[in-house]
Amino acid sequence: MTSRFLSLIALLSFWACSTEQTSNSSPAAELIEELRQEHAPDKRVARWSIQDTMEQGKLVLRGETNLADAKAGLLTQLQERGISYLDSIELLPSAKLAGKLYGLVNVSVANIRSEDKHWGEMASQVLLGTPLKILKKVREGWYYVQSPDGYLGYMDQGALVLLDEAAFQSWQQSPKVIYWNDYGFSTLLPDANSQRISDLVVGALLQKGTSDASHTEIIYPDGRTAFVPTAAIKSMDDWLEQASTEPEDILATAKRFVGRPYLWGGTSGKGMDCSGFTKTVFYLHGMILQRDASQQVHTGLEIKTDSTLAGLEKGDFLFFGRIIPEDQREKITHVGIYMGDGLFIHSGDDNPGIRIQSLTPGTPTFAPHRLASLLRARRMWAEPGQHGVQKVEDAALYMGLAN
């Protein structure tokens, strides 16, 4: 008797669930998915979180997106199909930000996390002075942000300064310097023995104050002032004007980081993952690359190569991974920079840090698993400003909102 009763309950539960799903099915679901695939196939750089339900016979759209054109397209197509709806989709940046739609990183290296909590996965990092788009306040102390490479994630409020458009434009137009030493400190007074204000890593951007041959005053996003040795910085204008895209110069910069530790999500001299390393090296040469190896493999010029390394030139990116047997798709898991003569430089979690290894069998630093997993090569340095390789001087967040 008990068994028959339980079976009847299970059957009724299944019928109830099926009825609820049918009543809530939405005529917009397929369209929403089509637009997601068209406009937001990579959730790392585009937000398209839209839910659709039928409530009392009417379509209700909820969620959020930072894609204004895609949202407009969704609503237009629903109207053309004669489908009435209630639009509760929030368009980012959120109106609740009260105009403070921009931010500047205010610490030497700030973490971008995949969740709005300090123990969430570190997805990326950004350096002091990096400009950000602020998309929404998630909860007290946490913001959803977008970095200049388009990467989306969560940042704690203590790592940034919020700005309205006028204040942000003022920062963009002010004279700035880039910190060029590998690592150092700013001090309260123009004296190395003075009180330290903060640490600095190569690539940090700060406003320039007074300057002489010995020390230069720098101004932080929150208005703090400090001093650094003048020899440790370059003006931003000089940096971008002199930025070289010659492979030998790029490799010289890459070798500056040899011995630094591997760090998942890292993009600074304190520690880097594989794509954080390649991205940072190219940033120091005035170029903005996509954040992850699986994104970088779709940028630059394709170079045909194989295990013989034919066709490669110094400075080319090497992409490693595996083929998924079920559908023969590539899964890119690693990237390094080719140095010539079978050598490449990279940051791997199987290494004691950033190091130079060989793809030539029989050599002392031969990495057989890397040669076996080599899938593709791309050339990023040949035509900066094209093929997904953006120049810093062309980036609106760095150089001016009118760009």
Residue, then its C-alpha position, 0 to 999 in steps of 0.5 A: m500500500t505504501s509503495r502504491f501511494l508513493s508512486l501516485i505522489a510521484l506521478l502527480s508531482f511530475w504532472a504538476c511540474s510538467t503543467e507549470q513548465t508548459s504554462n511558463s514557456s515563453p515565445a521569446a526564449e529562442l529569440i533571446e538565445e539567438l541574440r546571445q549567440e550573435h552578440a554575446p557568445d563570450k560572457r567574459v566580455a559581454r553581459w546578456s543575462i535575460q530571463d523570460t517567463m509567462e505570467q498571467g498570459k503575458l511575457v515578462l523579460r527580466g535580467e540585465t545586459n550591457l548591449a544596448d543594440a542587442k536589447a533594442g533588437l530583441l524588443t523590436q523583433l518581439q513587436e514585429r511578431g505581435i508579441s506583447y511584453l513587460d520590459s524589466i531588463e536593466l541596461l548597464p551601466s546602471a542608472k543607480l550609479a548616479g552618473k559615476l560610470y568610470g573608475l580608476v584603479n587606486v592600488s598597485v595591482a587590483n584583482i578582478r574576481s569572477e564573484d563579488k567576494h574576496w574568496g571568489e576566483m581571481a579572473s584577472q588583474v589591472l594595474l594602478g591608474t588603469p581606467l575602468k567602466i563601472l557597470k553596476k554596484v552589486r552590493e555594499g563594497w563591490y562593483y561590476v566593472q569592465s577593463p580596457d580589454g573588455y573583460l568583465g568581473y567584480m572588484d572591491q571598492g577599496a581598490l578603485v576610485l569612482l568618477d563621473e564623466a567630467a572628472f574622468q575626462s579631466w584625468q584623461q586630459s592631464p599629464k601622466v607618467i608610466y612607472w618603468n622600473d620593475y618594482g619600487f615604492s613612492t615616498l611622502l617626500p622626495d627622499a628614498n628614506s622618507q615614509r613609503i606611500s605605496d608599492l609600484v610595478v612597471g606599467a602603473l599610470l599616475q598623474k604628473g606633478t612637479s618634477d626635477a632631475s632627481h624626483t617627480e611628484i605623482i598624484y594618485p586617483d584619490g588625490r594622494t601625492a607622493f614622489v618617485p625617482t625621475a629616472a624610474i618613470k616615462s611620460m605617457d606621451d613619450w612611452l606611446e611615441q617610443a613604443s616599439t613593435e620590433p620582435e627583439d624589443i618585445l622579447a627583451t621586455a619579456k625576459r625582464f619577467v623571467g623568474r617571476p612566479y606563476l599566478w592564476g589570473g595574474t597580469s603584473g610583475k608580482g605574478m602572471d598566468c600564461s596569457g597575463f604574461t603575454k598581455t602585459v608584455f604587449y601592453l608595455h609596448g603600447m598594445i592591448l590584447q584580449r585577456d585569455a589565451s582562448q581569446q588571444v588565439h583569434t587575434g593577430l595574423e594566423i601563421k601556419t606552423d607545425s611541430t617543425l616550427a616552420g614559418l615562425e618568426k621571433g615574437d610570434f605567439l604559440f598556442f597549446g592545447r588539445i583536440i576534443p575527440e567528440d567534435q574535433r574542436e580545439k581547446i586552447t589552454h596555454v600561450g607563450i612567445y617564440m624566441g627563435d631557434g626552437l625556444f619560447i618564453h612563457s608562464g606555466d603552472d608546471n614551471p617554477g616561474i616564468r621561464i625559457q624552454s625549448l621545443t627542440p628534442g634533445t636540448p637541455t630545456f626541451a618541454p616534450h608535452r608542449l611540443a606535443s600540444l602545440l596547435r596554432a601560432r599568431r603574429m600580434w606585432a606585425e599590424p598593431g591596431q588591426h586584427g583585434v590588437q588595439k593600440v593604447e593610443d586608440a583606446a577611448l578609456y585611456m586617451g579620451l571618451a571622444n575616441 
